[in-house]
Amino acid sequence: MDDEARTPPPRGRPRPPSALAQSDLEALLLRILTRIERALLYVVAFVLLCVAGGIMVMMVVTAISASASWADTVSVILEELLLVLIVVEIFVTVQMHLKGRHLQVDPFIIVGIIAVVRHVLSVVVRLKVTMTAQQSREQFTELAVYAGVTLVLVLALALARWSKRASARRSGSRPQSPDRWGSWTRSPPPS
């Protein structure tokens, strides 16, 4: 018998050169795609800040040049400020992703709540205008739907935060506390 037949096969088979080249190519492509993703996220973050700034400038210009009543001007300013909050909340989400954190559901629910509140304000402004009984019923129905959507979103936010705390308790990790944007982060260890 031959010596090769008696020797056991090697434990870790060396990869053929073609497989090695393919894995190097895949790694290179993954690095390139990751860099493109990060560059696009930076562009998106910059554009979001520009949009928020533009909304603020337009809000000030509109408020100064508006010939509407004081109450209408205030409601328009509130709507625009809520729109800025939506854009900033999306910016914070992109920023968290750039810092390497996983995307959280909380900011998206908060954006939804703010968007619904904006729509409620616009319905309230429209209710001030003289309208027929049918139009008033439609506006009140729309207001009731928005109130229901707000309730569902607030319950979803409470459930998301409760499940994070319950998960932290089950895993035995330290309790979490909300940061300034309402996202839950781990408390620092005691000194």
N, C-alpha and C positions, 0 to 999 in steps of 0.2 A: 504494500500500500504506500501510497504517496504521503509525504509530510504535510501537504496542504489539506488533505482530506481529514487528518487528525487534529489540526489546529482549530479551535473554536472561532467563530466569526467575531469580528471586533464589536464591542458594545455600542459605541456611537459611530455609526457609519459616516465617513466624511462625505460631505455633499459634493456632487459633481460640480465642476467649474461653471456650468451653465446655470445651475440652481443658485450658486453663490452670486453670480452676476445679476440674476433676476431679483434676489432679495435686496441687494445693494441698490438696484434701480428702484424698487418699491420704496425703500427707505428714503432715497433721494426725492422721489415724487411726493411722499408724505411730508417731508420737510418743506418742500416748495409750496404745497397746498396749505400747510399750516401757516407759513409766512404770508401767503396771499390772504388767507382768512383773517389774520391779525391786522394786516394792512387795511382790508375792507372794513373791519370793525372800527379801526381808528378813523377812517373816513366817515363812517356812519355816525360815530360819536361827535365828530367835528360838525357835521351837517346838522345833527340834532341841536347842538348848542347854537348854531347860526339861526336855525328855525325858531328856537325859543327866544333868542334876542330880537329877531325880526318881528315876532308876534308882539313882544313888549313895546317895540318902537311904534308899530302900527296902532297898538292899543292907546298909547299916549297921544299920538297924532289924532286918532279918532275922537278921544275924549276931549281934546282941546278944541277941535274944529266942529264938534257935534252941536247941532242946534236943537237936539232933543231935550226932553225934560231931565231934571236931575236924577229921578228914579230910573229912567230908561238908560241913561249914561252909566249909572252905577251897575245896573244889571249886565250891560254889555261888558264893562270892565271886569266884573266877576266871571263872566263866561270866558273871557280871554285869559284871565289869570288861571282858571281851571284848565284851559287848553295848554298853557305853559307848564302847569304841573304834570299833565299827561306826558308832554314831550320830555320833561326833566326826569320823570320816573322811568321812561324808556331809556333815556341816556344812562341813568344809574344802573339799569339792568345790563346794558352793553358794557359799562365800565366794570361791573362785577365779573362779567364773563372775561374781559381782558385781564383781570387780576387772577384769573385761573379758577374762579369759583364756578360751581355748577349753577345753571339757571334755576331760579326758584319760581314757584307759582304765585307767591304773594304779590310781587309787583304787578303782575298781569291782572290780578283780581282788583288791586287798588286802582289801576288805570281804568278798569271797567266801571268801578264805583264812581270815579271822578267824571268819566264820560256820561254816565247816567245822570249825575247831578247837573252837569252842563245842560243836558236835554230838559231836565225838570225846570231849570231856570228859563230856558227859552219858551217852554210851555206857559210858565207863569207870566212872562212878558206878553205872550200872545193873548192870554186871558184878559189882560188889561184893555185890549182893543175891543170896541163894540162889535159884537157879532150876533148872529142868529142863535136861536135856542139849539138847533141841530149842531152848529159849529161848536157851541159851548159844551154840549154833551160829548162830542168827539174829543175836545181838548181835555175834559175831565177823565174820559176813558183812557186817553194817552197818559195822563198824569198817574192814574191808578196802575197802569201797566208798568210805568217807570218805577213806581213805588215798590211793586212786586219784584221787579228785577233787582232793585237795590237791596231788598231784604234777602233775596237768594244769594247775591254776591257777598253781602256781609256775613251770612251764615257760612258760605264757602270759605271765606277768609278765616273765620273763627275755627272752622273744622280743620283747615290746613295748619293753623298754628297749634291747635290742640293735638293734632296727630304728630307734629314735630316734637312737642313736649313729651307726649306719651312714648314715642319711639326713643327719645333720649333717656327716659326713665327705665325702659325695658333693657336698653343696652348698657345701663349703668354709668353712662357718661354724666358729666356735670350738667346741672340745669342750664337752660338757655334763657337769654334775655333779649328783648327787641333792641335793635340799633335805631338810629335816628330815622331810618326810612321804613321801619316796621318789620324788617327782616330779622329772623332769629339767629343769633350767633352764640357761640359757646362763651360762657363766662370765664374770665382768666382764673388760673388756679390760685388758691389762697397763698399768700406770702409767708 
